[in-house]
Every structure is written in C-alpha cells, then in structure tokens.
Amino acid sequence: MGKCKEKPKYNVVSMRVSDEEKATLIEMTLQSCKSISRLMREAIRLYAQQAEAGVNRR
C-alpha cells in the first residue's frame, strides 16, 4: 500500500499553460529540486501575502 501522509492533499486544480510557461516551470524544477506542485503552492502563498499587503492592487 501507499505510505500514509500526515496532511494529505485531496484537491486537484488543473490549468493550461503555454509551451513557454511549461518550459519555464520545468527549468525551475530542475534548478530548485522542487516539484511543479510545490512551486505553484509557494507562488500562491506569495501572491496571497502580497495581496494581503496591498501589493497586487491594480
């Protein structure tokens, strides 16, 4: 059986990206040794923090 995780993640969010964006993500995973999912989670947290601070206002 699969290993038990302390905080399993059950929600899946799909999105479409261009070839260029996908290549950037792959390069980032190679440089950082992080998965695309982890990079996206970090990006969401950073965006949320900036939004809370009023940085992302138009």
C-alpha positions in Angstrom: 0.0 0.0 0.0 1.0 3.7 -0.3 2.6 5.5 2.5 0.4 7.5 4.9 0.8 11.2 4.8 0.3 13.4 7.8 -1.6 16.1 5.8 -2.7 14.5 2.6 -3.9 16.9 -0.2 -7.1 15.9 -1.9 -7.9 18.8 -4.1 -6.8 18.9 -7.7 -6.6 22.2 -9.7 -5.9 22.0 -13.4 -4.7 24.9 -15.6 -3.5 25.4 -19.1 -0.1 26.9 -19.7 1.8 27.8 -22.9 4.8 25.8 -24.1 7.0 28.7 -22.9 5.4 28.7 -19.4 5.8 24.9 -19.2 9.4 25.1 -20.2 9.9 27.8 -17.5 8.3 25.5 -14.9 10.5 22.6 -15.9 13.6 24.7 -15.7 12.6 26.0 -12.3 12.0 22.4 -11.1 15.5 21.4 -12.3 17.1 24.4 -10.6 15.2 24.2 -7.3 14.7 20.4 -7.0 11.1 21.1 -6.2 8.0 19.7 -7.9 5.8 21.9 -10.1 3.1 21.4 -7.5 5.3 22.7 -4.7 6.4 25.7 -6.8 2.8 26.5 -7.6 1.8 26.3 -3.8 4.7 28.6 -3.0 3.6 31.1 -5.7 0.0 31.0 -4.4 1.2 31.7 -0.9 3.5 34.6 -2.0 0.7 36.1 -4.1 -1.8 35.8 -1.2 0.7 37.5 1.1 1.3 40.3 -1.4 -2.4 40.8 -1.9 -2.9 41.0 1.8 -0.3 43.7 2.0 -1.9 45.6 -0.9 0.9 45.0 -3.4 -1.2 43.3 -6.1 -3.7 46.1 -6.5 -4.4 47.4 -10.0 
